[in-house]
Amino acid sequence: MKKQRLVVAGSGSTYTMGMMMSLIEEKERFPLKEVVFYDIDEQRQERNAKATQILFQEQYPELESFSYTTNKEEAFKEADFVFVQIRTGGLAMREQDEQIALKHGVVGQETCGPGGMAYGLRSIRDMIQLVYDIRQYAPEAWILNYTNPAAIVADALKREFPHDYRLLNICDMPIAIMISYAKILDVDVWDLVPEYFGLNHFGWFTKIYDKEGNDHTERLKQLIIETGFTPEDTEIANDVSWQKTFEQARQMLIDFPEFLPNTYLQYYLYPEDMVEKEDPNHTRARQVIEGRQKRVHDTCDQMIEKGTAKGADLHVDIHGVFMIKAAASLAYNSGQRFIVIVENNGVITNLPDDAMVEVPCLLTSQGAKPLVVGEIPTFYKGLIEGQLAYEKLVVESYFENNKQKLIQALTLNRTVVNVKKAKAIVEDLIVANKGYWPNYE
């Protein structure tokens, strides 16, 4: 089994240490000869890198090389895989996005509504450049992109790199939800076989089977409604915000019992309720800054000071395990089934072929092979078409430098649906994102 050269782009992320623990957990299935960190933020990267060096010395001694750099050629040359998790503008810009939306009485969230639009427009430019950089030095590398908002980023990358089958956009939210399903059903999450359709952060599970073909869907729905629904992944299980999110998913199932919803649908189906729950002075970004970011930074600092990872608050998380298992399936042509983002091309028969949909796929050495979903019901088709139009307008706005399309996008988005608000929010976001967005006139 070939050992891989892995590059983590955006290695200053607060998710990096969990991913490193996941690499150790999965080292038999995805063996590595070299890990390289790449980030433009040298300080954030260095903290994670020094802690990772200690971690690997103690728990991954067979790894031949670990390094970190801000030099593109040094990072990407001869890479086999690049895991991408960048955040243009950092958490400070995320907080600003959320506050601007809430000021206008609409959902403040990083991937949904105005916040998702703002973040998406910031991400597109840097992601396109990053892919060009990777392809200059590693034309055959697999690029697994986690960068949010994944739907907008995936659409933009497909336009810029239409034939690059080694560029795959993925999201761990479906598998994070499935961990909770597995807990309820008292099974291993990797023994579950889901059927699913939608867009990123905008989809539904239609069936949950096990590997023997037994259908657990109706029993699972009943148990969620009767006993509740809670997050189980180590990264979010104790997070109050995520606990409330999973509670709301139970309500979505009660209101629309046909399919099991992605948790992010709460922002589109109950936008007023979501706004009422938010504090503009303590948005989700601020909670992450004071919560996960502080915890990860403190843990790394303690490891560096002590010179050991023993006793450190580090955990394997689904964010890393999902990406690594997907990478292993691509690297070794095992054709395992994962929910990922691909061009529709008839997979959902009553949606446009050029839609970037999130569906079950078999991951092979020739890329993602989507499984046919077929026709979806009118209610879900209608919701998806509105969201898809919003996403496409945002991407078109970027490539065409067209401000009017941003206003159209937010007018369509279910978190806004108001022309006056859409225009005011766009104006505020243009000012806040100067230097990150196109220069809209």
Buried (B, 14 or more C-beta within 10 A) or exposed (E): EEBBBBBBBBBBBBBBBBBBBBBBBBBEBBBBBBBBBBBBBEEBBBBBBBBBBBBBBBBBEEBEEBEBBBEBEBBBBEBBBBBBBBBBBBBEBBBBBBBBBBEBBBBBBBBBBBBBBBBBBBBBBBBBEBBEBBBEBBEEBBBBBBBBBBBBBBBBBBBBBEEBEBBBBBBBBBBBBBBBBBBBBEBEBBEBBBBBBBBBBBBBBBBBBBEEEEEBBEEBBEBBBEEEBBBBBBBBBEBEBBBBBBBBBBBBBEEBEEBBBBBBBBBBBBBEEBBEEBEBEEBBBBBBBEBBBEEBBEBBEBBBEEEBBEEBEBBBBBBBBBBBBBBBBBBBEBBBBBBBBBBBEEBBEEBBEBBBBBBBBBBBEEBBEBEEBEEBEEEBBEBBBBBBBBBBBBBBBBEEEBBEBBBBBBBBBBBBBBEEBBBBBBBBBBEBBEEBBBEBE
